[in-house]
Amino acid sequence: MDHFTYRNGVLHAEDVPLPVIAAAVGTPVYVYSAATFRRHARVFREALSGLPRVHLAYAIKANPNLAVLRLMANEGYGADVVSGGEMVRALAAGMKAEAIVFSGVGKTHGELAAALDAGIGQFNLELEEEGEVLARLAAQRMREGRGQRAPAVLRVNPDVDAGTHAKISTGRKQNKFGVPIADAPAMFARLAKLDGLDLRGVALHIGSQLADLAPLEAAFGRIGALVRELRTAGHTITRVDLGGGLGVPYREDDVLPTPADYGAMVARATAGWDVELQFEPGRVIAGNAGVLLTRVIWVKPGSVAPYVIVDAAMNDLARPALYDAWHDFVAVAPSGARMTANIAGPVCESGDTFAMGRDIDTVHAGDLAVFRTAGAYGATMASTYNSRALVPEVLVDGDRYAVVADRVSPETMIAAERVPEWL
């Protein structure tokens, strides 16, 4: 469910007509619904309410806007971060350090040190050497009287195919994430002996945009067996991080598991574990909470179908170019007529194409339209390719709205660059 609806033939974000935002801010622009974020955050929490101990950490990579993070903090969510920059954002938005989980396969020594100094709640270790470095950094701080053992879990790779796009699959043995589950018991035992580490459990995450719960349940079964093996070996296991990955409907006829379905499966799969279960939802909360508002520049005749050229481009919304991803394209004020067209942006790449031969609302030059379900992995992946302005972001809350990220102009970009005086 989202709060983007037609009223009197015009698409609104909550109580604000999208043409009002286009007139004030310009296009392209991301528009987010605060009500949708809140609803999705609460629905996900309620789906897990039957579990004894739960920690929710919003996956910042999905949408890292400070206003969005403040919304999530107000809903009681911590943060799942995958870089030092995301940690800085989480703290700036008011998220508690102890509620931050630091994931990611390539944490630098500097990022590990900064996270220790910030007092974050958990490091998800991706390899043994990372654990050794983290232990040394923590032990040094302990000797100096300014820290404690680093709270950590070991991320394992269960070798389960999530059945999702290859570029967002993370749980197969050929993926770069986690340690092979067969190696985990011995590695856990070695890391647990390090003075600077407080190794509390294990973690996994097998992919994103999951449309089937069966792979998740299979992966959880393997993790449950690992937990039992580790406890048999004498280790204390108090946390299991189950990651995120639950999908959202990008097409009207998509049928995906609901958070309630997911919660029921988790309860079944983790019965008897006696741990705090940790979750990192991102797309399932942010995806349907945003749209990319764009204006048609031209309708260009084509040999097979016309090209609808819009002012949004692959640098604003990269998912179609990266993953052949589908985003519904609808007119802000549809006439009721339909057309078959290709939808493309102005970037000088053939890959700057959002759809080919698609049945869409009939649009003309100057019309407004939106790409739906663009709240996750939209603005966060934007770039300034072709020296295009970095796309702005707007948050709507009821009948009010605010620009929560400015459009970054080419002039601002140029001001950050330097030409050596010897040129």
Buried (B, 14 or more C-beta within 10 A) or exposed (E): EBBBEEEEEBBBBBBBBBBEBBEEBBBBBBBBBBBBBBBBBBBBBEBBEEBEEBBBBBBBBBBBBBBBBBBBBBBEBBBBBBBBEBBEBBBEBEBBBEBBBBBBBEBEEEBBBBBBEBEBBBBBBBBBEBBBBBBBBBBBBBEEEEBEBBBBBBBBBBBBBBBBBEEBBBBBEEBEBBBEBEEBBEBBBEBBEBEBBBBBBBBBBBBBBBBEBEBBBBBBBBBBEBBEBBEEEEBEBEBBBBBBBBBBBBEEEEEBBEBEEBBBBBBEBBEEBEBBBBBBBBBBBBBBBBBBBBBBBBBEEEEEBBBBBBBBBBBBBBBBBBBEBBBBBBBBBBEEEEBEBBBBBBBEBEEBBBBEEBEBBBBEEEBBBBBBBBBBBBBBBBEBBBEBBBBBBBBBBEEEBEBBBEBBBEEEBEEEEEEEEEE
